[in-house]
Amino acid sequence: MPLVVLSRASLLFHSRPLMAHFSSSGRRMSGKARLRGVVFDMDGTLTVPVIDFAAMYRAVLGEEGYAAIRAKSPSGIDILHHIETWTPDKQQKAYEIITDFERQGLDRLQIMPGANELCGFLDSRKIRRGLITRNVKGAVDLFHLRFGLEFSPALSREFRPYKPDPAPLLHICSTWDVQPDEIIMIGDSLKDDVRLWGIEKKHKQRMLKWIYGMPREDIVKNEVI
């Protein structure tokens, strides 16, 4: 299953090289696999980034806790997995803070330039569109309603285990009755999207990856190649 990692530039810029990989029949130009579906991340991929994640992490962890975790994991913090180890009361407070930041983000929700163009292209080729996000179902419903784009399945963090575990992506493959090497996952983060090695190990399939906007040393470090 290929992964397309988008930098925080518009889909309008990146969708054209993506389109170029496929002929009008929906097959890769190499002829080795047919593209049958595209699964998107939502925040920062289909929508313009509006949530201040650093501020959210500080609000949840406190300044000292945030600094300590950043020192141990400079590449980033998986806040949802981190708070799973907390007591129920502490978890509830953390989720309330996260939900408040997400609610503020919904007030400023904007579709990523080029998203409509890319979705129209996929629809014209009869290529399915799915969505996996760590945001809540209410945010997904609002996105569908506000921008008139429907993704199915659209899995939010209520689906467990959530990404980067490969389970949501494999669930979509099962729903569509396709193999992992017949779809592409498009996102803006290697860390937060899908643990591709899990899919690769289980299915033993060769994976082609198109990487945009990322230094090669980061690609190697994150085990993309």
Secondary structure, 3 states (H helix, E strand, C coil): CCEEECCCCCHHHHHHHHHCCECCCCEECCCCCECCEEEECCECCCECCCCCHHHHHHHHHHHHHHHHHHHHCCCCCCHHHHHCCCCHHHHHHHHHHHHHHHHHHHHCCCECCCHHHHHHHHHHCCCEEEEECCCCHHHHHHHHHHHCCCCCCEECCCCCCCCCCCHHHHHHHHHHCCCHHHEEEEECCCCCCCCHHHHHHHHCCCCCCEECCCCHHHHHHCCCC
